[in-house]
Amino acid sequence: MSEYRLLIDTTDEKGLVYNISKILFNYNLNIETNAEYVDKEVNKFFMRTVISGDFDKTQLLNDVRKALPEDATIKLSKNTKKDIVILATKEAHCLGDILIRYVSGELNANIKAVIANHETLKSLVEKFNIPFVCISHEGLDRQVHEDMIIQEIDKFEPEVIVLAKYMRILNSTFVNHFENKILNIHHSFLPAFIGANPYKQAWQRGVKIIGATAHYVTSDLDEGPIVAQDIVRVDHTYSWTDMRDAGKNVEKVVLSNALGLLLDDRVFVYGNKTVIL
């Protein structure tokens, strides 16, 4: 039997869980797992249900839609590996962590390619038998360079694009082309510590917590819906390089965890927020 994920977000009203469950029962489907959440501030209902069985997908969606408010968003996806493309620059820690998780079977994904604007990480990527594409930005207008990357990504038709420390700001054309598909990671010092060496700035200020945030990319720089966050505590005994190393560790863990949530269809986006079920 096949396994599917049924994702629903809609205006909340009485009887939603009962009505949906009754339809699934009538189709003789088994509910493997189920999670719901209601945001009472905006009267919004979210539900993620993993079901197994054999059924007519179109007919099931039609029946579920009839049982829900008109504004309902419904997604039914088969539990299969998602195609992803990774963008990178020169830093290896986030990319390397994803590649190791990938070959060990921890990620429910097919990495179709790694695209970078430098050759630095080519040898690392090729060790994992994954295509590496370098599209240098040298001597190119930013728009021209991004158009070239868009054309290359489109060849692979990915469901998720991961910025593994891709250190270039993406323009609105790029972001809109891949709306709600781009996952980014950054240190949580933003916007207090920006520039080339945020960890040295943090060390100079004597910070006590180092964090990282994985978020969707939107046209508002580093302000997209947050998918995952974490922190590590530091103290006065840390040098700025110790802080940098601690920061790299939390960055790679947060990015991989966030990617796992996207691959498992656990993330609902509404407004500038996320619900994780």
Secondary structure by P-SEA (a helix, b strand, c coil): cbbbbbbbbcccccaaaaaaaaaaaaacccccbbbbbbccccbbbbbbbbbbccccaaaaaaaaaaaccccbbbbbbcccbbbbbbbbccccaaaaaaaaaaaaccccccccbbbcccccaaaaaaaaccbbbbbccccccaaaaaaaaaaaaaaacccbbbcccccccccaaaaaaacccbbbbbcccccccccccaaaaaaaacccccbbbbbbbccccccccccccbbbbbcccccaaaaaaaaaaaaaaaaaaaaaaaaaccccccccccccc
